[in-house]
Amino acid sequence: MTLALALRRTVALLRAACAVALMALAAACATPPPAPAPVAPPLPANREPPPPNVNLSGFPLPYRQGYADGCASAKGAERKDGTRFGSDPNYRTGWQDGVTLCKKR
């Protein structure tokens, strides 16, 4: 066997190995996306939320409820009252603060 023939075979084997590796990589990318996280029910509008790890005593009830829902969302399944989030600025701000602060812990 000549050197040129051996070199051609080696190059052909390398090309085939690269093609197989690329096909395996492309097949790995074709996995389905993960299922969406379950949505937990938000706190009722008239119920006091559980006490958080921060002092919220001077804040209105909708803010505290939003904070509790946001903090719960940061730690697990999303918990948000979409209607209140869109219409109540205290709930919305509390929810956003709860998600932000509880993600940091």
N, C-alpha and C positions, 0 to 999 in steps of 0.2 A: 504494500500500500504506500502510495506516495504521500508526501507531506501535504500537497495541495488537496488531495482527496480527503485526508484526515481532517484538514481544516474546514472543508466544506461540510462534512458530516457534523462536526462540532458546532458550526454556525447554525446548521439546520436544527440540531437538537436544542440549542439555546433559543432559537425562534419559537419552536414548538413549546418549550417550557414557559416562555413569556406569554404566549397566547393562552395556554392553560391557566396561568396565574391571573391574567386579565379577566378571563371568563369567570373564574372563581370569585374574584373581587366584584365583578358586576352582579353576579348572582347574590352575593352577600348584601348588596345595596337594595335588593328588591324585597326586603322584609316589610311587612305591613306596619303602619304607624301604631304606636301604643294606644290603648283604649283611653278615652278621656277620663279624668278623675271624677269620681262620683260627687254629686252636689248635695251637701247637707242642708237641712232646712235652717233658715236664719232665725234669730231670736224674735219672738213676737214683739210688736211695737209697744206693748204696755208692761213688759216684764223687765225687771232689773237684771242686768247681766252679772255673771260671777265676778268677784273682785279680781282685777288684773294685778300684775306685778309692779305696776306704776300707779302713782296717786292721780286719780281722775276725779277727785271729789268736787272740784269746782266746775266741771264740765256738764253740759245738759245731758239728759237721759239719751236722746238720739245719738249723740256723739259717743257716749259710753257703749251703747249697743253696737254701733258701727265698729268701734274699736274691738269689741269682743268678737264680732263676726270676722273682721279682718285678721285678727290675731289667730283665730281658729283656722282661717283659710291659709295662713302662712305655714301652719303646722300640719295640715292634712288636706282634706277635701274642701273645695271652695264653699264657703258659706256666705251668701250675700242676698239681700232683699233687693232685687233689681228695680222694683218700683220706687222704693225709698232711696236707693242709690241715685236714681235719676232726678228725684224731686226734692229730697231733703239734704241741703248742704251740710248740716251737722252730721248726719249719718254718713254721707259720702266722705267727708274729711276724716271722721273717726275711723272708717273702714280703711282708707288709704294709710293713715298713720299706723293703725294696727298691723297691717300687712308689712309695712316698712320696718317698724320697730321690732316686730316678732321674728322677722327673717334674720335680723342681725344677731339674735341670741342663739 
